């Protein structure tokens, strides 16, 4: 409580920035291993403009990163990428951002989750998207987008779109014409809002209305800095 009061008092007398940048957390269920000479780049759309959030490679742990299959499960590693990295640096554990989701059949556990820390302020982000870029590319403009997610504070826009699509289908399709089990019989409830967190679902591009293919989820949260300026 004392610490909170101190922060409030300082805010009245100086410029205080206790939240700078953001933490982007993703679950990726179906993302291809990068072809040789290519990497992925994550962008966010803020105030109508695209800003780079981070670059990464998706690599096969056994075939590309030479992990011992007797000691490590075969997974798709998500590794931070920077120009000039050799193969060993690209696979280094210090650059590990996470893994693509996978159920380890030997242990019955779910492996996965990706975390990217960025100094970019994403409080007003409207959308994120993932592009494929050539290694060593000096052009800051985004390349071809392969995934995207609309994001909103507290509620995932994808969930609302899917609910609207299901509602339209149920209204337009008689019960005897619906597939079994009937998707209209038990309509899912909207998940509880998460205050202060930007939420979205990553879908594969190109995406058709009411036929989006979801391949992951994204959550953006503020990164606490506690730096006084």
C-alpha positions in Angstrom: 0.0 0.0 0.0 2.8 2.4 0.9 4.5 1.7 -2.4 1.3 2.4 -4.3 0.8 5.7 -2.5 4.4 6.6 -3.3 3.9 6.0 -7.0 0.7 8.1 -7.0 2.5 11.0 -5.2 5.3 10.9 -7.7 2.8 10.8 -10.6 1.5 14.2 -9.4 5.0 15.8 -9.3 6.9 14.2 -12.2 6.6 12.1 -15.3 6.2 8.5 -14.2 6.1 5.6 -16.6 5.6 2.3 -14.8 4.3 0.4 -17.9 6.6 0.5 -20.9 6.4 -2.0 -23.8 4.4 -5.2 -23.7 4.6 -9.0 -23.4 3.1 -10.9 -26.2 2.1 -14.5 -25.4 1.0 -16.9 -28.2 -0.1 -20.4 -28.5 0.7 -21.7 -32.0 -1.0 -25.0 -33.0 -0.2 -25.2 -36.7 2.8 -23.2 -37.9 5.1 -24.5 -40.6 8.9 -24.9 -40.1 10.7 -22.1 -41.9 12.2 -22.8 -45.3 16.0 -22.3 -45.6 16.8 -18.6 -45.8 13.5 -17.4 -44.4 12.1 -16.3 -41.0 8.8 -15.1 -39.5 8.2 -11.5 -38.3 5.4 -10.4 -35.9 3.9 -7.0 -36.6 1.3 -5.1 -34.7 -1.1 -2.4 -36.1 -1.1 0.6 -33.8 -2.9 3.8 -34.8 -3.3 2.5 -38.3 0.4 1.8 -38.9 2.4 -1.5 -38.8 5.3 -1.8 -36.3 7.6 -4.7 -36.0 7.4 -6.6 -32.7 9.9 -9.4 -33.2 11.5 -11.8 -35.6 11.7 -15.6 -35.1 12.3 -18.9 -36.8 10.4 -22.1 -36.4 12.9 -25.0 -36.5 12.6 -28.8 -36.2 14.4 -29.7 -32.9 15.8 -32.9 -34.3 16.5 -32.3 -38.0 17.6 -28.7 -37.8 18.8 -28.2 -34.3 20.4 -31.6 -33.9 18.9 -32.4 -30.5 19.3 -36.0 -29.4 15.9 -37.8 -30.1 16.6 -40.1 -27.1 16.8 -37.2 -24.7 14.4 -34.6 -26.2 11.0 -34.9 -27.9 10.6 -33.9 -31.5 9.1 -30.4 -31.4 9.0 -27.2 -33.4 11.2 -24.7 -31.6 10.4 -21.0 -31.8 13.8 -19.2 -31.8 14.6 -15.5 -31.8 16.2 -14.5 -35.1 18.7 -11.7 -35.9 20.6 -11.1 -39.1 24.0 -12.8 -39.3 23.1 -15.7 -37.0 24.7 -19.0 -38.0 22.9 -22.3 -37.6 24.2 -22.9 -34.1 23.2 -19.5 -32.8 19.7 -19.9 -34.3 19.2 -23.0 -32.2 20.8 -21.7 -29.0 18.7 -22.3 -25.9 19.3 -18.6 -24.8 17.2 -17.5 -27.9 14.3 -19.8 -27.1 11.0 -18.0 -27.3 8.9 -21.2 -26.9 7.6 -24.1 -29.0 4.7 -24.8 -31.3 2.0 -26.7 -29.4 2.4 -30.5 -29.3 1.1 -33.3 -27.1 4.0 -35.4 -26.0 2.6 -39.0 -26.3 5.3 -40.4 -24.1 4.3 -38.4 -21.1 0.8 -37.2 -22.1 1.7 -33.6 -21.5 1.1 -30.5 -23.6 4.2 -28.7 -24.8 3.9 -25.2 -26.2 3.6 -21.5 -25.7 5.6 -18.6 -27.0 6.6 -15.4 -25.2 8.0 -12.2 -27.0 9.0 -9.2 -24.9 9.0 -5.9 -26.7 9.7 -2.3 -26.0 6.9 -1.3 -28.3 3.8 0.2 -26.6 1.0 -2.0 -27.7 -1.7 -0.6 -25.5 -3.7 0.6 -28.5 -2.9 -2.3 -30.9 -5.8 -3.2 -33.2 -4.4 -6.3 -34.9 -1.3 -8.4 -35.1 0.0 -10.4 -38.1 2.8 -12.7 -39.0 4.8 -12.4 -42.2 7.4 -14.5 -44.0 10.6 -12.5 -44.6 14.0 -13.4 -46.3 17.0 -13.6 -43.9 19.0 -10.5 -44.1 16.2 -8.4 -45.5 16.8 -4.7 -44.9 13.4 -3.6 -46.1 11.3 -2.6 -43.0 8.0 -3.0 -44.8 6.0 -6.2 -44.0 6.3 -9.1 -46.4 3.5 -11.6 -47.3 1.2 -12.2 -44.2 0.4 -15.8 -43.4 -1.4 -15.3 -40.1 -3.4 -12.5 -38.4 -5.5 -11.8 -35.4 -7.8 -8.9 -34.5 -7.3 -8.0 -30.9 -9.5 -6.2 -28.4 -9.2 -5.4 -24.7 -10.8 -8.1 -22.6 -12.7 -9.9 -25.3 -11.5 -11.8 -28.4 -13.1 -10.4 -31.6 -12.8 -13.9 -33.2 -15.1 -15.4 -30.6 -17.8 -12.7 -31.4 -17.5 -13.3 -35.1 -17.8 -17.1 -34.7 -20.9 -16.6 -32.5 -22.5 -14.4 -35.1 -21.7 -16.9 -37.9 -23.2 -19.7 -35.9 -26.3 -17.7 -35.2 -26.8 -16.9 -38.8 -26.3 -20.5 -39.8 -28.8 -21.7 -37.2 -31.4 -19.2 -38.3 -31.0 -20.1 -41.9 -30.8 -23.9 -41.7 -33.7 -26.1 -40.6 -32.9 -28.7 -37.9 -33.3 -31.6 -40.4 -30.7 -30.0 -42.7 -28.0 -29.5 -40.0 -25.0 -31.9 -39.5 -24.9 -34.2 -36.6 -24.2 -33.5 -33.8 -26.3 -30.4 -34.3 -23.9 -27.4 -33.7 -27.0 -25.3 -32.8 -28.0 -27.6 -29.9 -25.3 -26.5 -27.4 -24.1 -23.0 -28.4 -20.8 -22.2 -26.6 -20.9 -19.4 -24.0 -18.6 -16.5 -24.5 -15.5 -16.8 -22.3 -15.1 -14.4 -19.3 -13.5 -11.1 -20.2 -9.9 -10.6 -19.0 -9.5 -7.0 -17.9 -6.5 -5.1 -19.2 -5.4 -7.8 -21.6 -5.7 -7.6 -25.4 -7.0 -10.9 -26.7 -7.2 -12.4 -30.2 -7.2 -15.6 -32.2 -4.6 -16.2 -35.0 -6.2 -17.4 -38.2 -4.5 -18.5 -41.4 -4.5 -16.2 -44.4 -6.3 -15.9 -46.8 -9.4 -16.1 -44.6 -13.0 -16.3 -45.8 -15.9 -15.0 -43.8 -17.3 -17.6 -41.4 -14.7 -20.1 -42.7 -11.6 -18.8 -40.8 -9.0 -21.5 -39.8 -7.8 -20.8 -36.3 -4.2 -21.8 -35.7 -3.5 -20.2 -32.3 -4.2 -17.5 -29.7 -2.5 -14.3 -28.7 -2.6 -12.2 -25.5 -0.9 -8.9 -25.1 -0.2 -7.6 -21.6 1.7 -4.5 -20.3 5.3 -5.1 -19.3 6.0 -3.6 -15.9 9.2 -1.4 -16.0 9.1 0.7 -12.9 11.4 3.2 -14.5 11.0 6.8 -13.3 11.7 9.5 -15.9 
